Amino acid sequence: MKKKIFKTQDGSPSFLIRELDETYHSKYGALTEASYIYIEKGLSSWIKKNNKKEVSVFEMGLGTCLNAYLAFCFCKKNNIKLNYYAVEKFPLSKEEIELLGMEKYLPYPKFHKLFKWLNSSDWNTNNFYEDFFFKKSNSDFFDSKINNKCDIIFYDAFGYNAQPEMWGEKALEICSRTLKPCGYWISYCSKGSVRRCLEKLGFEVDRLQGPPGKREILRAIKTV
Ligand SMILES: C[S@@+](CC[C@H](N)C(=O)[O-])C[C@H]1O[C@@H](n2cnc3c(N)ncnc32)[C@H](O)[C@@H]1O
């Protein structure tokens, strides 16, 4: 599908897919959204709550590797070992990543070379960058078979209108299976039907204040 590059409100770029009327990130700020939702309310919150020095993250929808990069930087700064698993059904090409030019807007210049490494590392193999483990699978989320292994899921699918199947019980059940007890599921989503479905699956769901342009987001904790 053809993608158009646009500048989000914090200056960082993102892709728009016209056919789906969907963007890869919030138009109010790609970097702001990723840092606030996935790092502050996801990764950082889980680490503080569980007081751990190692964490395993699963990302649904790797896209540009922005969330993976920010997670790595957070863990490096805080001396935490990170294992990162991600699925991506429609990988971006090298040319698309280069044209996007996200690198110029990334924090932590000393880690910029990692952003390139994340995007250029091999698919479907175990990759290591120092003690950081990274495996990106070029596969459909519905084929994921990572059972009871992850502490946090960054759930970053396209929105309900474009991909309703990603927000229904079958998909959320896979998330529940993927997570260890007390694991976090975090997303930009605030949809009532998603919250109710997570609750039905045994999650404790919090409605948190959203990033700029978004009133609420959901964070769910696996209780069973
Ligand atoms: C909103 S974008 C995510 C942006 C990304 N997290 C980033 O930081 O750039 C949604 C991503 O999910 C991927 N995707 C959509 N359906 C999928 C599926 N069934 N399995 C795996 N990936 C999927 C898309 O190709 C796209 O890269």
The ligand as a Gaussian input file, in Angstrom:
#p B3LYP/6-31G(d) Opt

LIG

0 1
 C        0.031000       1.735000      13.846000
 S        1.304000       0.914000      12.944000
 C        2.515000       0.637000      14.202000
 C        3.636000       1.619000      14.238000
 C        4.880000       1.097000      14.898000
 N        4.660000       0.530000      16.196000
 C        5.965000       2.140000      14.933000
 O        6.492000       2.449000      16.014000
 O        6.334000       2.626000      13.881000
 C        0.605000      -0.720000      12.804000
 C        1.567000      -1.781000      12.354000
 O        0.967000      -3.074000      12.485000
 C        1.301000      -3.869000      11.359000
 N        0.276000      -4.936000      11.259000
 C       -1.007000      -4.796000      10.889000
 N       -1.664000      -5.975000      10.957000
 C       -0.767000      -6.889000      11.401000
 C       -0.844000      -8.284000      11.690000
 N       -1.991000      -8.980000      11.537000
 N        0.262000      -8.923000      12.116000
 C        1.443000      -8.220000      12.280000
 N        1.571000      -6.900000      12.009000
 C        0.486000      -6.229000      11.587000
 C        1.285000      -2.862000      10.223000
 O        1.973000      -3.305000       9.085000
 C        1.939000      -1.653000      10.881000
 O        3.332000      -1.682000      10.757000

